[in-house]
Amino acid sequence: MWEVAVQLGTTDRPVFRQIAVAIATDIERGRLAVGTRLASSRRLALQLGVNRNTVIAAYDELCVRGWIAIEATRGAFVVGVPATAKHELAGADGSSTQRYPDGVGFDMPAQLPLDVPAPRTPNGLLLLGGVPELRGLPFRALARAYRAALSGSHARRLLDYAHPQGNPRLRAALADLMSRVRGVAAPDDAITIVRGSQHGLYLAARALIRPGDVVAVEELGYAPAWRALELAGATLVPIPIDDDGLDVDALDALCAARAVRAVYTTPHHQYPSTVVLSPARRARLLELARRRRMIVLEDDYDFDFHYAGRPVLPLAAADRHGVVVYFGTLSKCLAPGLRIGYVVAPPAVARELSAYRRYVDGQGDAVLEQAIASLLEDGEVQRHTRRALLMYRRRRDALCEALHRRLPQLDVRVPTGGMAVWAGAPGIDTDAWVKRGAVAGVTFQAGSMFRFDRAAHPFLRLGFAACDERELGEAVERMVRTLAG
């Protein structure tokens, strides 16, 4: 039901016309959508403090001019903006209905690109790394946990203002997980719950980076993370990577030439190449950070999915000097739409993150965080992750087999972990191929998307988590059909 927003007495025009103009204005601005039922003439008259006949006259005026339709038993409904609407309801003061302004009446800074994730469509196949399977989620368990959070003895408190560092139960559950599985014996007050790891990185950049600070990044990497650092005023410098991950010698040379405030890295499965930072380089990186008092921003976006033996422990597990700020997420093992991530850092850093978060986000979703905490305590998240690990390993193998068989011109390296394959495509215009693939209903990524300079790069990133084996086979067939253009 439409809520009245009519201000009478601002012009000399008759009251019924003022009401008609106000309603027509709301229709033209989009506040009153087609099909919206208007208040009854009796109710609107009471709200406005006018005679009912005045409202009836306004409705009749709108009906005659085609703005609304009046049905004897159902009332008045919005029809839309008639073709003859321009100035037809203008009054003696010359005013008329108008739409909300399309333009901006003040100077805007340089606008950021808005990268919207590719939607899941019924016939579309997403080969995007980092996009998980959603069809096997424990929906019922999540619904029960959410319902329990809202019906429990603490439900009222969960719907009140909360601490920006996050739900205490969830922080405790994650602290236990970090200690048992990832070797990071962090106390609860070292953990900050955030709305995904990207949110955590943005907060860390704002809290720890100052304009002009030099931040080293991997020359192939995650562009949204780079943008978050740049928004804090960082000067980014790319560092080469190879089969052993980040080139720590090159980073050391940069530190000798310039004051480096931080390095952003994805050591577990380098994004996008999936290579693992070697043990020797891990030790050297931590020692370099200690010696230079440099922050190591460790993005461990898919720790749970490692297929060759035990996962390599995070850099944070070997940090003895408080140089690592660790970013984790539940988006990959559960669902990206839940927006649950976490930052593990020395308590003083956690407090600073919370202080910054207080001004831009206030707090997280306390009810959802309580529900996720109960799922972690019950082992539901861990069981689902183990099932997903086995499923993704099969899908990795199915995709690699199909690529070897149908696209032998690609240099496909079977990754030891993660949710995507990084494949060389020598002599192929991968940017053009990606565009043709999108038209054919298969979405994958060209190497240029991950280069610091966005130059053409003969590589592809092909995710395998969101499609089953049959769908992966069909996706490769669509790639084959679109390769030649």
PyMOL commands that set and color helices and strands:
alter all, ss='L'
color gray80, all
select helices_A, chain A and resi 15-29+41-48+52-64+139-151+155-158+168-182+188-190+197-208+223-231+248-257+279-292+315-318+336-338+347-360+366-377+380-406+430-439+447-450+469-483
alter helices_A, ss='H'
color red, helices_A
select strands_A, chain A and resi 68-71+75-78+125-126+191-194+214-218+235-239+241-242+245-246+260-265+295-299+324-329+341-344+411-412+420-424+442-443+445-446+459-463
alter strands_A, ss='S'
color yellow, strands_A
deselect
rebuild
show_as cartoon
